[in-house]
Amino acid sequence: MLDDTIAAIATPLGEGGLAVLRLSGPQAFAVADRCFEPVGRNSFKPSTSATHTIQFGRIVRDGRVIDEVLLAVLRAPRTFTREDTVEISCHGGLLPAKLVLDALLAAGARLAEPGEFTKRAFLNGRLDLAQAEAVADLIHARTELALAAANEQLAGALSRSINHLRDDLMQVLAHVEAHIDFPDEDIAPDTKHDLLTRMEKDIAFIDELLRTADEGQLLRRGIRAAIVGRPNAGKSSLLNQLLGRDRAIVSHIAGTTRDTIEETANIRGLPVVFIDTAGLREARDEIEAEGIRRSRESLAQAELILHVLDAGEPLTPEDEAYFAGFTGKKRIIVRNKTDLPVKLTLTLGNVSLTPAPGGSANAGAGAAPVVDVSCLSGQGMETLKDAIKQLVWAGEIKAEMLQVAINSRHQDALNRARASLRLAADALRADVTLELVAMDLRLGTNAVGEVVGKTTTEDLLDSIFSAFCIGK
């Protein structure tokens, strides 16, 4: 595949001022020469241009001018893929970009697969696998914290930690295998103690990395927060307030929301996917029944529940059923319409509630904070955002937390590494034959290497890069 020259549109489809196309591979300049005509005395064909220069001209196919463009010439190895690369800026819009791409393909390029530019950067040693994944995280970042974490990983913060760990494990493995070559000599007690100490230290370091998994997942994909409550309690109004714009239709008529609505908001630096659900009640028609079914699915997938109550009405058996239905999830009780005379009390038998800072509730201390808000005026919204952040990520978000926040693939590899290293340490301590110790050590070392791509398979690479967009 590295012998092919690939091309793709690198900017999102749609109308815009500019569109950018990328061309990379051993024949990049030859392909560009076939369809680029320089304009002016100071513009040249890509094959004769100096590296890292921009040429002005036209893309032409079959003698017909397609567009005026700026063409950047980037010679290997000082490129993203470490291959000869051409980047073409044409006018934005579906048709100009498509016709320029068609001209490149007709001139000998192949359409790039999803993530193939970044995959080539990895295969050519420009990035390791953890850094390559950070490229996708950077593109999909929805908050500044997620962006900072992606930049740390792209800069190699996680890779340096993993490579240091792997190097140490390689040294331990080398010591063990050296003793296998001399079966008549037992490992000296001091040497054995030193090897066990290093292995336990490496296991402890893996534990530190594994503790960042939840934070890493949260920064990358956000947390799903379902907004639930009786019809007309103010769920859609709450969604609009949290988003800062009118996303959901608000009406005094109960049952206005017939389907689930999902939107992402930046809550104190954390991406939170809010899901406005249809009120759970007896459906009046098939459409409402489908909306309620989807609401139940969303509730099952949600990691946080915002339970909205109408402060202007007494608590009902329906409200208490909601309390009983979500006891296994993190939740915040949102008492809405506090700008009206309050009739709602929260004495709920087995349900234990506690007011959030700035909120109020007349119940005992417990795990579910209560926040008073008015979706009409916006009062209490900042307190609610603080409560969401505190429930999702307790404590301060520090810069060092962002440097090595691992993803689910890293977590799986490190869990396997830890299990193998624990077996190796226990076997060495129990004087089991060194061949078995070395086997477990090698499995653990290889699992650690998977994080940065030192040990990997084609299937794994295909799985990772297939999630990238075409053109990246």
N, C-alpha and C positions, 0 to 999 in steps of 0.2 A: 504493500500500500504506500510506503514511503517513496516509491518510484513514481507515483502518480502526482500530477499537479492538480490541486483542488481549488475550487472557487465557490463563493457563497455571498449572499447579501448579509452584511453584519449588523445592519440597523433594523429596527422594527418595521414591519410592513404597515403601509398607510401613507397618507399625505404629509409632507414636511418640507422644510427648506432644502435639506440634503439627504442623500442616501449614500452609504459607504459599502463598497464591495471589496472582498479580500481574495487574493490569489496567492497560493503558496506551493512551492515545490521546485524540482530541478528545472522544469521548463517554464517557470513563471514569466521570465522576461521574453522568451520566444513566443509564448501565447499572447502576451500583451502587445508585442511588436506587430502581430498580425491584425490587430483591430484598433490600434492607437495611432492617430496621425498628429504629430506635434504641430503647434501653431506658433509662429514667431521665430526669430533668429536664435533666441536663447532657450528654446525647448528642443528636446532630443528624444529619440526612441529609447524605451526603457533599457534595452541591451547595451546602449552606449552611454547611459547616464551615470553620473557618480552616485555612490550610495547616499542614502538619506537626503535626497533632493526631490523637489516637486516639479513636475512638468505640466504645462498647460497644452491642451489639445482637444481632439474629438475622438469619440468612439465611432468606428465605421464598420458596417457589415454589408458585404456585397455592393460596395460603392455608395451605400446610403448612410448619411450622417444620422446617428442615433441621438447623441447628446454632446454638449461641451463639458469637459471634465477637468479636474485636477488629479494627476496621477503621481503617487509617492513611490519612489524606488528605494527598496531596502534590501541590501545585499547581505547574504549569510556571512558570518553567524550572528551578526548584531540585529537579530529580529526575534519576534515572539516565538516562532517555531524553530528558530535556528536554520531556516531554509531561505532561499531567495523568495522575497515577498513583494507583491505589488498591492497597494491600496488605492482604490479609485473612488473619488467623491464626485457624484453626479447629482442632478436635480432630484429632489425628493418626489415621491409618488410611486404608485404601484407599477405603472407602465415604464417610465424611464429606467428604473432599477432592474426590472425584469428583462427589458431588451438589452441592457448592457450585460447582464448575466448570460443571456442567450448567446451574445456575441462571443463571450469568453469560452463558453462551452463548445460553440461551433469551431473555435480556434484551437481546440485540443485539450481544454481543461475538463475535469470531472467534477460534478456537483459534490460538495463536501457532505459528509455524514454529520449527524448531531455531535457537537463537541470535538470534531476531528482536528481543528487547529490546536486546541489545548492538548489533545491526546498526542499530537506530534511534538508539542513542546515538552511533554513528559518523556516520550520515547527518545527524543534527542538530547535529554539531560538538561533542558532549560528549567524545568520544574520537577519537584518530586510529586508523589501522588497526593499527599496532604495539601501541598500548595496548589495543585491543579484543582482539587475540590474547592479550595478557597476562592478560585475565580468564579465558580458558580454561586457561592455564598455571597460574594461581592455584588454580583448582578442582582440577586434576589433579596438583598438586604432591605428591610423596611423601616429600620430605625437606625439612629446614629450608633447605638451600642452594637447592633448586629454588624454594621459597617466596620466599626473599630475591631471587632473580633475577627472578621474576615481579613482585614488588612494585616492584623498580627499574624494570622496563619499564612497568608500569602508571603509575608516577609520572612517566614521560616521559624517563628517562635516555637511552634509545636514540633516542627521537624528537628530542630536542634535538640530538644528534650528527648525525642524518640531515638535519634541517632546516638546520643550519649548513652542512653539505656541499652541500645543494641550492641554498641561497642563493648560495654562492660560485660554483657552476657556472652559475647564472643570470646572475651578473654577468659571468663570462667570455664566455658566449654573447652577452650584450648588446653587449660590446665587439666581438666578431667580426662580428655582424650590423650594427653601426654602420659598420664599414669596408666591408661589402658595398654599402651605400648610396652610397659614394663610390669607385667602381671606378678612378678615375684616380689615387687616392692609395694608395701602398703602406703597409703597416704599418711604422712606424718600428722599427728594430732594438731599441731599448730597450723599446718596447711589446710587441713580439713575445717578447722574453726574459721580460718580466714575466708575460705570459699563459702561456707554457710552464712557468715556475716554479710558477705557481698550479695548473696542470693536473697537473703531476707531484706536487705536494703533495697534491692531492685523490686521486690514484691511490694514493699511499702510505697515506693515511688509510683508503681502501677496503680496502687490504691488511690493515691493522690490524684492521678489523672482520671481515674474512673469517677471520682467524686465531682468532676466538672461536667459529666455527661448531661445531667438534667439542665444545667445552665446553658450548655451548648445547644441542646435541642430547643430550649425555649427561645434563645436568640435567633435561631435559624428559622423555625417554623411558627413560633408564637404559641400562645395558649388559647384554647377554644373556650369561650365563655358564653353560655346559653342564658338568655334573658327569659324568665318564665314568670307565670302568675295568671290569675284569673283574667278573663276577657275584660278589657277596659280599665285595667289597673294602671296603664301608662307605660307598657313595655316599649312600644314604638317611639313614644316621646323620649324615653330614656335613651334608646339607641341614637336618636337624632342629636340629643344633647352630648352624648359621649363622642360622636363623630364630628360635631360642630357644624352640621349641615342637615337639611331635610332629606333623609334617605328613605324613610318609611312613611306611608300615608297615615296620618293621625286623624281620628274621628271620634266623636262621642258615641258612635254606634258600636256596640260590642261585636267583636268578631271581624273587625276590618282586615286584620292580617290573616290571609288564607294560605300563605306559603311561608317557608323559612327564608329569611334574608340574612346574608352573611357579608360583613364588612370588617376590614382591619383598621385599627386605630393605634396610634402611638401613645401608650399609657406609661408615663414616667420612664421613657426610653425602652419599654418592652412592647413587642408586637402582640396585640390581643385581638383575636378574631371574635367579634361579637356576633351572636346568632339571635335574631329576633324570631321568636316562635309563635305559632298560632296558639291561642288559649286552649288548654286541654279541657274539653267539655263534650257533651253529647252533640255529635255533628248534625246539622240541619239539612245537609245535602252532600252529594258525593265529592264535590270540590273541597268543602270544608273537611270532610273525612280524610281526604288525601293530605291536606295541610296538617292535620293533627297527627297522622301517621308519620309524616316527615319530621314533625316536631319531636316525636318520641325517639326517632332515630338520632336526631341531633343531640338530644339530651343524653342518650346513651354514650355518645362520643365526647361530650363536653368534659373538660377537666375542672371547670369552675361554673357555679350556678349563681346568677343574680336573680334572687327571688323578689319580685316587685309586689308590694302590698299597697292597697289604697287606704291612706291614713284617714280618709273621710268616712270610712265604713267600718263597722265592727268586724272582727275576725269571724270567718265562716267555716263550716266543716270542710268546704272545698279548699280553703287556705291550709287548714291543718293536714289535709291529704297531701298537699304539696310538700309540707314539712316532712311528713313521714316518708315520702317517696324519694327524697334526695339525701338521706342521712349518711350515705357512704361517700359523698363528694364534698370538696371544698365549696363553701357557699357564703354569700353575703346577703343579708336581708336588707332590701331597699324599701324604706317606708316613704312612698311618694305622696304628693299633694298635701304637703305639710303647710302650704300657704292657706289652706282651708281649715275650718274647725276640726281638730283631731278627735276622732272617736275610736281609733284603733288602739287596743292594749295588747301586749304580747306576753300574756301568761299562758304558757302552752304545755303544761304538764311535764312530759318527758323531754321537751325541747329546751335546751339551755342556750341563751343568747347573751351577747355582751355588746355594749355600744362601742363603735369605732371612735377614735379621737375626733371630737367635734360633732359626733352623732349623739343619739339618745335612745334609750330603751328602758322599759320598766320590767326587766327580767334579770335573772342572776347571771354570773359570769359563765362563759362557755366558749366554744370554738367558733361560733357563727357571729361575726360582727354585724351590727345594725347601723345603718346610715340613713339619716333623714334627709330627703331631697325634695325639691320642687322642680319638676320638669318644665313648668310654665316659666319660672323666673331663672332657672339655672342654679338656684341656691343648693349648696351641698355637693355639687359635682366634683369640686377639687378634693373634698374629703373622701368621696367615693373612689376617685382615682388613687388616692393614697392608700386606701384600704385594699384595693385590687393589687397594687404593687406589693404591699406588705404581705398579703396572703400568698402571692405567687413567688416572690423572691424576697425573703426576709433579710434585713441588714443592708449595708451599703454595697453598691456594685463597684468593685475596685478594678483598676486597670489590669492588675496581674491576673484577675479571674478571666479576663478576655483573651489572654495570651495563649492558653492551652485548652480552651473549651472544646472538648472532643465531640464528634458526631456519632451517630448510631453505628456506622461501620467501624470506626475506631474502637468504640465500646465493645463490639463483638470480638474484634481481634485481641484487645487487651484482656478481656475476660478469659479467652482461650489461653493466652500467654500466662496469665496468673495461675490458672489451673495446672498447666504443665510445669511451671516453675515450682509450685507448691509440691507436686509429686516428686520432682527432682530433689528438692531440699529434704523432704521426708525420707526419700530413699537413701540419700547420702548420709543422713543422720543415723539411719538404721543399718548402715554398712551393707546395703544391697549391692549386687554386682555393678561395677561402674559403667558397663555397657548400657544398662537400663537408665542410669542417671544421665548419661550423655544423650540418650534418645529423647528423654523428656526435656532436657535443656535445649536440644536442637529444635524441637517442636515449639517451645516457648520463644526462642530467638526468632524463628521464622514467622511466628504470629506477630511479634513486635515489628518485624520488617515489613509486614503487609501494610502497616499504617502509612509508610512513606513510599511503598512500592518497591522495596528491595527484594521482596519475594511476592510474586503475584501470578495471576493466570490471565489468559486472554478473555475468559468469560467474565472475570471480575472487572477488567478494564472496560469491556463492552457495557456491562451493567452501569458502571459509574458514568461514562461519557455519553451514554444514550440519553441521560437526563438533561444534558446541556442543550442549548438552543443551536440550531444550524447557524454557522457563521462565527461561533465561538468554540 
